[in-house]
Amino acid sequence: MNISAIWKLKGAWEKFTTNHPKFPLFLDAMQRKGIAEGTVIAISFTDTEGKTIETNIKVTASDIELYESLKDLR
């Protein structure tokens, strides 16, 4: 495990959450509600021209495992 890379990722996450303070609140709300296998998360992207791309994912057990690992970096 590369400790330097982990610290770099932690710093990037801190900057991201400073720039986008509502996102960690959203993640916390998801956690309180309960992210279970089979949960569907919808994602939308709108570019500067107003064009939107949307998709969704159905949460798997490995997704939950990744999420749990990432939240420990906060």
GUNU-85726 format. One record per atom (N, C-alpha, C): z, y, x; residue number from 1; atom name. Coordinates in nm, 2 decimals. Atoms other than C-alpha are relative to their C-alpha. Layout:
N
<z:Z y:Y x:X pos:NUM site:CA>
...
END
This chain:
74
<z:0.00 y:-0.12 x:0.09 pos:1 site:N>
<z:0.00 y:0.00 x:0.00 pos:1 site:CA>
<z:0.00 y:0.12 x:0.09 pos:1 site:C>
<z:0.02 y:-0.13 x:-0.08 pos:2 site:N>
<z:-0.11 y:0.34 x:0.14 pos:2 site:CA>
<z:0.09 y:0.11 x:-0.06 pos:2 site:C>
<z:-0.10 y:-0.10 x:0.05 pos:3 site:N>
<z:0.19 y:0.57 x:0.10 pos:3 site:CA>
<z:-0.06 y:0.14 x:0.00 pos:3 site:C>
<z:0.07 y:-0.13 x:-0.01 pos:4 site:N>
<z:-0.02 y:0.87 x:0.20 pos:4 site:CA>
<z:-0.09 y:0.02 x:-0.12 pos:4 site:C>
<z:0.09 y:-0.01 x:0.12 pos:5 site:N>
<z:-0.27 y:0.80 x:-0.08 pos:5 site:CA>
<z:0.08 y:0.02 x:-0.13 pos:5 site:C>
<z:-0.08 y:-0.01 x:0.12 pos:6 site:N>
<z:0.01 y:0.76 x:-0.33 pos:6 site:CA>
<z:0.06 y:0.15 x:-0.01 pos:6 site:C>
<z:-0.05 y:-0.14 x:0.00 pos:7 site:N>
<z:0.16 y:1.10 x:-0.23 pos:7 site:CA>
<z:-0.11 y:0.10 x:-0.04 pos:7 site:C>
<z:0.12 y:-0.09 x:0.04 pos:8 site:N>
<z:-0.19 y:1.26 x:-0.26 pos:8 site:CA>
<z:-0.03 y:-0.01 x:-0.15 pos:8 site:C>
<z:0.03 y:0.02 x:0.14 pos:9 site:N>
<z:-0.24 y:1.11 x:-0.60 pos:9 site:CA>
<z:0.11 y:0.07 x:-0.09 pos:9 site:C>
<z:-0.11 y:-0.07 x:0.07 pos:10 site:N>
<z:0.11 y:1.23 x:-0.71 pos:10 site:CA>
<z:-0.02 y:0.15 x:0.00 pos:10 site:C>
<z:0.03 y:-0.14 x:-0.01 pos:11 site:N>
<z:0.02 y:1.58 x:-0.59 pos:11 site:CA>
<z:-0.11 y:0.04 x:-0.10 pos:11 site:C>
<z:0.12 y:-0.03 x:0.09 pos:12 site:N>
<z:-0.31 y:1.57 x:-0.78 pos:12 site:CA>
<z:0.05 y:0.00 x:-0.15 pos:12 site:C>
<z:-0.05 y:0.02 x:0.14 pos:13 site:N>
<z:-0.13 y:1.45 x:-1.10 pos:13 site:CA>
<z:0.09 y:0.12 x:-0.03 pos:13 site:C>
<z:-0.09 y:-0.12 x:0.03 pos:14 site:N>
<z:0.13 y:1.74 x:-1.07 pos:14 site:CA>
<z:-0.09 y:0.12 x:-0.02 pos:14 site:C>
<z:0.09 y:-0.11 x:0.03 pos:15 site:N>
<z:-0.15 y:1.99 x:-1.04 pos:15 site:CA>
<z:-0.07 y:-0.01 x:-0.13 pos:15 site:C>
<z:0.07 y:0.02 x:0.13 pos:16 site:N>
<z:-0.34 y:1.84 x:-1.33 pos:16 site:CA>
<z:0.09 y:0.03 x:-0.12 pos:16 site:C>
<z:-0.09 y:-0.03 x:0.11 pos:17 site:N>
<z:-0.03 y:1.85 x:-1.55 pos:17 site:CA>
<z:0.04 y:0.14 x:-0.01 pos:17 site:C>
<z:-0.03 y:-0.15 x:0.00 pos:18 site:N>
<z:0.04 y:2.21 x:-1.45 pos:18 site:CA>
<z:-0.12 y:0.07 x:-0.07 pos:18 site:C>
<z:0.12 y:-0.06 x:0.06 pos:19 site:N>
<z:-0.32 y:2.30 x:-1.55 pos:19 site:CA>
<z:-0.02 y:-0.04 x:-0.14 pos:19 site:C>
<z:0.02 y:0.05 x:0.14 pos:20 site:N>
<z:-0.31 y:2.09 x:-1.87 pos:20 site:CA>
<z:0.13 y:-0.05 x:-0.05 pos:20 site:C>
<z:-0.13 y:0.04 x:0.04 pos:21 site:N>
<z:0.05 y:2.09 x:-1.99 pos:21 site:CA>
<z:0.01 y:-0.08 x:-0.13 pos:21 site:C>
<z:0.00 y:0.08 x:0.12 pos:22 site:N>
<z:-0.04 y:1.94 x:-2.33 pos:22 site:CA>
<z:-0.03 y:-0.15 x:0.02 pos:22 site:C>
<z:0.04 y:0.14 x:-0.02 pos:23 site:N>
<z:-0.18 y:1.62 x:-2.18 pos:23 site:CA>
<z:0.12 y:-0.09 x:0.02 pos:23 site:C>
<z:-0.12 y:0.09 x:-0.02 pos:24 site:N>
<z:0.16 y:1.48 x:-2.06 pos:24 site:CA>
<z:0.08 y:-0.01 x:-0.13 pos:24 site:C>
<z:-0.07 y:0.00 x:0.13 pos:25 site:N>
<z:0.31 y:1.57 x:-2.40 pos:25 site:CA>
<z:-0.07 y:-0.10 x:-0.09 pos:25 site:C>
<z:0.07 y:0.10 x:0.07 pos:26 site:N>
<z:0.03 y:1.37 x:-2.56 pos:26 site:CA>
<z:0.03 y:-0.14 x:0.04 pos:26 site:C>
<z:-0.04 y:0.14 x:-0.06 pos:27 site:N>
<z:0.10 y:1.07 x:-2.33 pos:27 site:CA>
<z:0.14 y:-0.04 x:-0.05 pos:27 site:C>
<z:-0.14 y:0.03 x:0.05 pos:28 site:N>
<z:0.47 y:1.10 x:-2.42 pos:28 site:CA>
<z:0.00 y:-0.04 x:-0.14 pos:28 site:C>
<z:0.01 y:0.03 x:0.14 pos:29 site:N>
<z:0.39 y:1.10 x:-2.79 pos:29 site:CA>
<z:-0.06 y:-0.14 x:-0.02 pos:29 site:C>
<z:0.06 y:0.13 x:0.01 pos:30 site:N>
<z:0.17 y:0.80 x:-2.75 pos:30 site:CA>
<z:0.10 y:-0.11 x:0.04 pos:30 site:C>
<z:-0.10 y:0.10 x:-0.05 pos:31 site:N>
<z:0.45 y:0.62 x:-2.56 pos:31 site:CA>
<z:0.11 y:-0.02 x:-0.11 pos:31 site:C>
<z:-0.11 y:0.01 x:0.10 pos:32 site:N>
<z:0.71 y:0.70 x:-2.83 pos:32 site:CA>
<z:-0.06 y:-0.07 x:-0.12 pos:32 site:C>
<z:0.06 y:0.07 x:0.11 pos:33 site:N>
<z:0.47 y:0.58 x:-3.10 pos:33 site:CA>
<z:-0.02 y:-0.15 x:0.03 pos:33 site:C>
<z:0.02 y:0.14 x:-0.05 pos:34 site:N>
<z:0.40 y:0.27 x:-2.90 pos:34 site:CA>
<z:-0.14 y:-0.04 x:0.02 pos:34 site:C>
<z:0.13 y:0.04 x:-0.04 pos:35 site:N>
<z:0.09 y:0.17 x:-2.72 pos:35 site:CA>
<z:0.00 y:-0.15 x:0.00 pos:35 site:C>
<z:0.00 y:0.15 x:0.01 pos:36 site:N>
<z:0.03 y:-0.19 x:-2.82 pos:36 site:CA>
<z:-0.14 y:-0.05 x:0.02 pos:36 site:C>
<z:0.13 y:0.07 x:-0.02 pos:37 site:N>
<z:-0.25 y:-0.43 x:-2.74 pos:37 site:CA>
<z:-0.07 y:0.01 x:-0.14 pos:37 site:C>
<z:0.07 y:-0.02 x:0.12 pos:38 site:N>
<z:-0.52 y:-0.36 x:-3.00 pos:38 site:CA>
<z:-0.01 y:0.14 x:-0.05 pos:38 site:C>
<z:0.01 y:-0.14 x:0.03 pos:39 site:N>
<z:-0.45 y:0.01 x:-3.03 pos:39 site:CA>
<z:-0.13 y:0.06 x:0.04 pos:39 site:C>
<z:0.12 y:-0.06 x:-0.03 pos:40 site:N>
<z:-0.76 y:0.22 x:-3.04 pos:40 site:CA>
<z:0.02 y:0.15 x:0.04 pos:40 site:C>
<z:-0.01 y:-0.14 x:-0.05 pos:41 site:N>
<z:-0.78 y:0.54 x:-2.83 pos:41 site:CA>
<z:-0.14 y:0.06 x:-0.01 pos:41 site:C>
<z:0.13 y:-0.07 x:0.01 pos:42 site:N>
<z:-1.07 y:0.78 x:-2.92 pos:42 site:CA>
<z:0.00 y:0.11 x:0.10 pos:42 site:C>
<z:0.02 y:-0.11 x:-0.10 pos:43 site:N>
<z:-1.20 y:1.02 x:-2.65 pos:43 site:CA>
<z:-0.12 y:0.08 x:-0.04 pos:43 site:C>
<z:0.12 y:-0.09 x:0.03 pos:44 site:N>
<z:-1.43 y:1.32 x:-2.70 pos:44 site:CA>
<z:-0.01 y:0.09 x:0.12 pos:44 site:C>
<z:0.04 y:-0.09 x:-0.11 pos:45 site:N>
<z:-1.61 y:1.53 x:-2.43 pos:45 site:CA>
<z:-0.10 y:0.10 x:-0.06 pos:45 site:C>
<z:0.09 y:-0.10 x:0.05 pos:46 site:N>
<z:-1.77 y:1.86 x:-2.52 pos:46 site:CA>
<z:-0.04 y:0.08 x:0.13 pos:46 site:C>
<z:0.04 y:-0.07 x:-0.12 pos:47 site:N>
<z:-1.98 y:2.02 x:-2.24 pos:47 site:CA>
<z:-0.01 y:0.15 x:-0.04 pos:47 site:C>
<z:0.00 y:-0.15 x:0.01 pos:48 site:N>
<z:-2.03 y:2.40 x:-2.19 pos:48 site:CA>
<z:-0.11 y:0.04 x:-0.10 pos:48 site:C>
<z:0.10 y:-0.03 x:0.09 pos:49 site:N>
<z:-2.34 y:2.38 x:-2.41 pos:49 site:CA>
<z:0.03 y:-0.04 x:-0.14 pos:49 site:C>
<z:-0.04 y:0.04 x:0.13 pos:50 site:N>
<z:-2.15 y:2.24 x:-2.70 pos:50 site:CA>
<z:-0.04 y:-0.14 x:-0.04 pos:50 site:C>
<z:0.04 y:0.14 x:0.03 pos:51 site:N>
<z:-2.29 y:1.89 x:-2.68 pos:51 site:CA>
<z:0.12 y:-0.09 x:0.02 pos:51 site:C>
<z:-0.12 y:0.09 x:0.00 pos:52 site:N>
<z:-2.03 y:1.62 x:-2.76 pos:52 site:CA>
<z:-0.04 y:-0.14 x:0.02 pos:52 site:C>
<z:0.01 y:0.15 x:-0.02 pos:53 site:N>
<z:-2.00 y:1.26 x:-2.64 pos:53 site:CA>
<z:0.13 y:-0.05 x:-0.04 pos:53 site:C>
<z:-0.12 y:0.06 x:0.05 pos:54 site:N>
<z:-1.75 y:1.04 x:-2.81 pos:54 site:CA>
<z:0.00 y:-0.15 x:0.03 pos:54 site:C>
<z:-0.01 y:0.15 x:-0.02 pos:55 site:N>
<z:-1.62 y:0.69 x:-2.74 pos:55 site:CA>
<z:0.14 y:-0.04 x:-0.04 pos:55 site:C>
<z:-0.13 y:0.04 x:0.02 pos:56 site:N>
<z:-1.32 y:0.48 x:-2.80 pos:56 site:CA>
<z:0.03 y:-0.13 x:0.08 pos:56 site:C>
<z:-0.03 y:0.13 x:-0.07 pos:57 site:N>
<z:-1.14 y:0.19 x:-2.63 pos:57 site:CA>
<z:0.11 y:-0.07 x:-0.08 pos:57 site:C>
<z:-0.11 y:0.08 x:0.06 pos:58 site:N>
<z:-0.93 y:-0.09 x:-2.77 pos:58 site:CA>
<z:0.09 y:-0.05 x:0.11 pos:58 site:C>
<z:-0.10 y:0.02 x:-0.10 pos:59 site:N>
<z:-0.62 y:-0.12 x:-2.56 pos:59 site:CA>
<z:0.02 y:-0.16 x:0.02 pos:59 site:C>
<z:-0.03 y:0.13 x:-0.04 pos:60 site:N>
<z:-0.58 y:-0.45 x:-2.37 pos:60 site:CA>
<z:0.13 y:-0.01 x:0.07 pos:60 site:C>
<z:-0.12 y:0.02 x:-0.07 pos:61 site:N>
<z:-0.28 y:-0.60 x:-2.20 pos:61 site:CA>
<z:-0.01 y:0.06 x:0.14 pos:61 site:C>
<z:0.02 y:-0.06 x:-0.13 pos:62 site:N>
<z:-0.42 y:-0.50 x:-1.86 pos:62 site:CA>
<z:0.00 y:0.15 x:0.00 pos:62 site:C>
<z:-0.01 y:-0.15 x:0.01 pos:63 site:N>
<z:-0.46 y:-0.14 x:-1.98 pos:63 site:CA>
<z:0.14 y:0.05 x:-0.01 pos:63 site:C>
<z:-0.15 y:-0.03 x:0.01 pos:64 site:N>
<z:-0.09 y:-0.13 x:-2.07 pos:64 site:CA>
<z:0.06 y:-0.01 x:0.13 pos:64 site:C>
<z:-0.06 y:0.02 x:-0.13 pos:65 site:N>
<z:0.00 y:-0.27 x:-1.73 pos:65 site:CA>
<z:-0.04 y:0.12 x:0.09 pos:65 site:C>
<z:0.04 y:-0.12 x:-0.08 pos:66 site:N>
<z:-0.21 y:0.01 x:-1.56 pos:66 site:CA>
<z:0.07 y:0.12 x:-0.05 pos:66 site:C>
<z:-0.07 y:-0.12 x:0.06 pos:67 site:N>
<z:-0.06 y:0.28 x:-1.79 pos:67 site:CA>
<z:0.15 y:0.00 x:0.05 pos:67 site:C>
<z:-0.14 y:0.00 x:-0.04 pos:68 site:N>
<z:0.29 y:0.16 x:-1.70 pos:68 site:CA>
<z:0.01 y:0.03 x:0.15 pos:68 site:C>
<z:0.00 y:-0.03 x:-0.14 pos:69 site:N>
<z:0.21 y:0.17 x:-1.33 pos:69 site:CA>
<z:-0.02 y:0.15 x:0.03 pos:69 site:C>
<z:0.03 y:-0.14 x:-0.02 pos:70 site:N>
<z:0.06 y:0.52 x:-1.35 pos:70 site:CA>
<z:0.12 y:0.09 x:-0.05 pos:70 site:C>
<z:-0.11 y:-0.09 x:0.05 pos:71 site:N>
<z:0.35 y:0.67 x:-1.56 pos:71 site:CA>
<z:0.12 y:0.00 x:0.10 pos:71 site:C>
<z:-0.11 y:0.00 x:-0.10 pos:72 site:N>
<z:0.59 y:0.57 x:-1.28 pos:72 site:CA>
<z:-0.03 y:0.11 x:0.11 pos:72 site:C>
<z:0.03 y:-0.10 x:-0.10 pos:73 site:N>
<z:0.41 y:0.83 x:-1.06 pos:73 site:CA>
<z:0.04 y:0.14 x:-0.04 pos:73 site:C>
<z:-0.04 y:-0.14 x:0.05 pos:74 site:N>
<z:0.52 y:1.12 x:-1.28 pos:74 site:CA>
<z:0.14 y:0.04 x:0.06 pos:74 site:C>
END
